[in-house]
Amino acid sequence: MAESSNSRSRTVVLLGKMGNGKSATANTLLGREAFESLHSLGSVTAACKLDTSVFDDGRILNVIDTPGLFDSYVESNAMAKEIAQWINLAKDGIHAVLFVLSLRNRFSEEEASAFEVLCHIFGAKIADYMIVVFSHGDALGKNATLDDYLAKNCPHQLTDTLKKCGNRTVVVNNWVEDEERLSKQREELLSLVETVVEKDEIDEGAEGKSTQVSPGGEQYDRSVEMIETRLKVSVSNLEKMLAKERAARAKAEQKARKEQAKSEHEMHMMRERLSRADHRSWELQEELHRKPNCIVM
């Protein structure tokens, strides 16, 4: 995936929807406020940016922060340019892709689509380099775990995504003031990055080649054109798939409504029959009361 996997330098890119906490997570990784981040649901990052930290033990970490590339309002050309830009920023390749989700929001259709789009652009193997980061870890509560959360809030699209990513997950709370806790979170994340790097080196040795997170060796402008083409095809395919799913869902809902209407009609008719039977019983009782008593001598 990355050409410099044997050095102490690592490069990661953060992807995710607007407001999921990418910039705050990037700052946690770097150990300082390198990217502007607000504790809100709004987007702060407007374009891809790279910043670097050199740690006391000599490790070098390059972090690429991105805007909400896969939000519904982003046009394919702008998305293609930003993807080409973060590829361009990573001169020696990407060691890991951090797919940032928020524990405060349910996994959306957009996020499931974003994962599929990435796999279409770079190939399914990109999932081997992805780590799913759940931000806003405070939303779990004091004693709850990620497994507890996923047991209650894991739609099948998220289950599929996690499985394809090798279930590499980590929870971060970027707003704690305890430096020790922040450092522990950073090390947990970097440990997962190293797991991805080691897997890449094993695969490279077995296959005799390295897989690059890049759509090819084209120049920037050609990369933009190619990425945009792949995006359009991928988005078109996803739209067709979603349209098919929505049509099937609408058909199922229509059938359910018909069944419900039929059931309600049958219940109404039953109540009507019971009401008529009760009324007839009352009339018969009244009629018996009105008849004169017969005396037999």
Secondary structure as UniProt FT lines:
FT   TURN            3..6
FT   STRAND          9..16
FT   TURN            18..19
FT   HELIX           22..30
FT   STRAND          49..54
FT   TURN            56..57
FT   STRAND          60..65
FT   TURN            69..70
FT   TURN            72..73
FT   HELIX           76..89
FT   TURN            91..92
FT   STRAND          96..102
FT   TURN            103..104
FT   HELIX           109..122
FT   HELIX           124..129
FT   STRAND          130..135
FT   HELIX           137..140
FT   HELIX           146..152
FT   HELIX           156..164
FT   TURN            165..167
FT   STRAND          169..171
FT   TURN            174..175
FT   HELIX           179..207
FT   HELIX           220..290
//
